């Protein structure tokens, strides 16, 4: 079942995606690249490229990232990946007892209360 992503996105998300799409379009135009050039290099259709530039929330983030990388505009995301993961940032491994306790608590929350 396909979900309509446009109806799920808030106005602020749509606005942010529109700004990102406009920025990427600007980079593409400065580099004098056509939709066909970019779409062929990235491996997706011109329609997908157009949807990215319009800020369509249903486009996969991987496609947006691939487009930004091709343009040399990946810094437009403003994200810096850590070089090394610190021990405090690693995934927490719970004991089997802790997992069982969490599972029971979750099940108890989702079970409706029966009144007598």
N, C-alpha and C positions, 0 to 999 in steps of 0.2 A: 504494500500500500504506500503510495507516494504522499508525502506530507507537504503542504503548502508552506514553505519557509517564509514567504513574504508576510503571511498573516501572523507568524510566530515572532517576527523581529520587532523590537521596540523602535520608536522613532529615533532614539539616540543611536541605536545600532545601524539603522538605515542611513542616518546622516553620516556616521563615521565611515561606513562602507562607501558612500558616495564621495566623500573627501579623498579616501584612499584611491578609488577608481579614477578620480580626476587627476590626482597626483601622478598615477601611473600613466595615464593618457598623456600628460604633459611631458613625462620622460620619453615616451614613445615618439612624440612629435618632435622633440628636440633632437632625437637620434635619427629623424627622418625615416621612420619605419612605418610601413603600411600594416593594416590588420592582417593581410595575407602573410606578410613576412613573419610577423610575430606568431601567428597561429601555427604556421608550418614549423617554425623553430621550436615552439612549445609542445606541439603535438595535439592541439585541440582546434576546434572550429572557430571561424570568424565570429559566429554568433556568441560563443562562449566568451571570447575576448571582449565583444561589445557589452555583454552582461557584466563582466568584471568592471569595465570602465563606467558603467551606469550605477554600480554599487548594488547589484542584485544579490541578496543574501542567500540565494539557493546555490551559488557557485561554490564548489569545494575549495577549501582553504589551500589545499595543495596546488591547485591550478593558479590561484592568486600568487602564491609564493614562487611558483615556477616562472610566471610572467615577470614578477619583480626581479628575480634573479637574472633572467635573460637581459633585462634592461640595465642591470647594474644598480638597481634601485632598492635592493633588499634592505638597506638601512632605513628606508621609508617606514618600515614596520616599527622601528624604534626599539627593537628587542635585542638584547645581548645575551647570548648563551654562556653559561658559566663554563670555564675550561675544565674545572675539576669539581665534582660533587663532594661536598663536605659530609662527614659521617652523620651530622644532624639532619641533612637533607635527604638521606636515603629512606627508602620505603621501610616502614616499621613492620617487623615480623612479629605477629602475635602467636602466643602459645595456643595449642588446641583448646585448652580450657577457656582462654579469653575469647576465642572465636565462637565457641559454643554459648558462652554467656551473652555475647553480642547478638547471636542468632536468636536466642530465646527472648531477649529483650525486644528485638525487632518484631518477632512474631506476636508477642504480647501486645505491642502497640497497634498492630494492624488487625487484631482480633476484636470484633465488636463486643461491648460489654452486654451481658445478658442480665436483665433485671427480673427478679422473682415477684 
